[in-house]
Amino acid sequence: MISLAHAQAAGGASPGFEQFLPLIIIFVLFWFMLIRPQMKRAKEQKKMLSELAKGDEVVTASGQAGKIVKIGEQFVSLEIAEGVITHVQKQAIQTLLPKGTIKGL
């Protein structure tokens, strides 16, 4: 019995792959559930902004719905009511509406 009580020799335990596996799994989950969809939405938003044209009906991030009257490099002129034109940044445009949507509001 006394021979069993001796302490084991200290081995050089280096961190193995098994210890990093939970971190790897968490990173993969974050990539597929958070980062990848956000990158996809950003790419679609950028494409939509580059394809804007005069006469398109849009909604801004602040909730204004309007028809594009003039497009500049950084700013867009929106007609939000008859004779009322506002200027907003291109990046503030959030949604492109189907034609005729504003008349139905």
ZISULZI-V427916 format. One record per residue. N is the residue number from 1. SS is DSSP state (H for helix, E for strand, C for the rest). PHI is phi in degrees with one decimal (* if undefined). OMEGA is omega in radians with two decimals (none if undefined). Layout:
n=N ss=SS phi=PHI omega=OMEGA
n=N ss=SS phi=PHI omega=OMEGA
//
This chain:
n=1 ss=C phi=* omega=-3.12
n=2 ss=H phi=-67.2 omega=-3.14
n=3 ss=H phi=-66.8 omega=3.09
n=4 ss=H phi=-77.2 omega=-3.06
n=5 ss=H phi=-81.4 omega=-3.14
n=6 ss=C phi=-67.8 omega=-3.14
n=7 ss=C phi=-71.2 omega=3.11
n=8 ss=C phi=-75.4 omega=3.10
n=9 ss=C phi=-72.5 omega=-3.12
n=10 ss=C phi=-71.7 omega=-3.13
n=11 ss=C phi=-94.8 omega=3.12
n=12 ss=C phi=-80.6 omega=-3.11
n=13 ss=C phi=-84.0 omega=3.09
n=14 ss=C phi=-94.4 omega=-3.13
n=15 ss=C phi=-63.8 omega=-3.11
n=16 ss=C phi=-99.3 omega=-3.14
n=17 ss=H phi=-60.6 omega=-3.09
n=18 ss=H phi=-63.4 omega=-3.13
n=19 ss=H phi=-74.4 omega=-3.13
n=20 ss=H phi=-93.0 omega=-3.10
n=21 ss=H phi=-58.1 omega=3.11
n=22 ss=H phi=-61.2 omega=3.10
n=23 ss=H phi=-65.1 omega=3.12
n=24 ss=H phi=-64.8 omega=3.13
n=25 ss=H phi=-63.9 omega=3.12
n=26 ss=H phi=-62.9 omega=3.12
n=27 ss=H phi=-62.1 omega=3.13
n=28 ss=H phi=-63.2 omega=3.10
n=29 ss=H phi=-63.8 omega=3.08
n=30 ss=H phi=-59.4 omega=-3.12
n=31 ss=H phi=-61.4 omega=-3.05
n=32 ss=H phi=-79.8 omega=-3.08
n=33 ss=H phi=-101.4 omega=-3.08
n=34 ss=H phi=-122.6 omega=-2.99
n=35 ss=H phi=-71.2 omega=-3.08
n=36 ss=H phi=-62.6 omega=3.10
n=37 ss=H phi=-62.6 omega=3.13
n=38 ss=H phi=-67.1 omega=3.09
n=39 ss=H phi=-64.4 omega=3.13
n=40 ss=H phi=-65.2 omega=3.12
n=41 ss=H phi=-63.8 omega=3.13
n=42 ss=H phi=-64.4 omega=3.12
n=43 ss=H phi=-66.6 omega=3.12
n=44 ss=H phi=-65.8 omega=3.12
n=45 ss=H phi=-63.8 omega=3.13
n=46 ss=H phi=-63.3 omega=3.11
n=47 ss=H phi=-64.7 omega=3.13
n=48 ss=H phi=-63.0 omega=3.14
n=49 ss=H phi=-66.0 omega=-3.13
n=50 ss=H phi=-73.6 omega=-3.11
n=51 ss=C phi=-97.9 omega=3.13
n=52 ss=C phi=-63.8 omega=3.14
n=53 ss=C phi=-138.6 omega=3.10
n=54 ss=C phi=-61.8 omega=-3.13
n=55 ss=C phi=98.7 omega=3.09
n=56 ss=C phi=-69.4 omega=3.09
n=57 ss=E phi=-103.1 omega=-3.02
n=58 ss=E phi=-135.1 omega=3.00
n=59 ss=E phi=-122.3 omega=3.13
n=60 ss=E phi=-87.4 omega=3.13
n=61 ss=C phi=-65.0 omega=3.13
n=62 ss=C phi=-84.6 omega=3.08
n=63 ss=C phi=101.4 omega=3.10
n=64 ss=C phi=-74.3 omega=3.05
n=65 ss=E phi=-105.8 omega=-3.12
n=66 ss=E phi=-162.2 omega=3.14
n=67 ss=E phi=-106.7 omega=-3.11
n=68 ss=E phi=-72.3 omega=3.13
n=69 ss=E phi=-102.8 omega=-3.09
n=70 ss=E phi=-147.5 omega=3.12
n=71 ss=E phi=-119.8 omega=3.05
n=72 ss=C phi=-110.8 omega=3.14
n=73 ss=C phi=-70.0 omega=-3.10
n=74 ss=C phi=-110.8 omega=-3.03
n=75 ss=E phi=-119.5 omega=3.11
n=76 ss=E phi=-128.8 omega=3.07
n=77 ss=E phi=-96.5 omega=-3.13
n=78 ss=E phi=-112.0 omega=3.00
n=79 ss=E phi=-95.8 omega=-3.07
n=80 ss=E phi=-93.0 omega=3.03
n=81 ss=E phi=-154.2 omega=-3.11
n=82 ss=C phi=-61.5 omega=3.13
n=83 ss=C phi=83.4 omega=3.14
n=84 ss=E phi=-109.1 omega=-3.10
n=85 ss=E phi=-117.9 omega=3.06
n=86 ss=E phi=-118.0 omega=3.12
n=87 ss=E phi=-113.5 omega=3.12
n=88 ss=E phi=-130.2 omega=3.07
n=89 ss=E phi=-71.8 omega=3.13
n=90 ss=H phi=-58.2 omega=-3.10
n=91 ss=H phi=-66.9 omega=3.13
n=92 ss=H phi=-79.3 omega=3.12
n=93 ss=E phi=-76.4 omega=-3.02
n=94 ss=E phi=-107.5 omega=-3.02
n=95 ss=E phi=-135.9 omega=3.01
n=96 ss=E phi=-97.7 omega=-3.09
n=97 ss=E phi=-93.0 omega=3.04
n=98 ss=C phi=-67.7 omega=-3.13
n=99 ss=C phi=-57.6 omega=3.10
n=100 ss=C phi=87.2 omega=-3.12
n=101 ss=C phi=-68.9 omega=-3.08
n=102 ss=H phi=-66.3 omega=3.11
n=103 ss=H phi=-64.9 omega=-3.13
n=104 ss=H phi=-82.3 omega=-3.11
n=105 ss=C phi=-79.7 omega=none
//
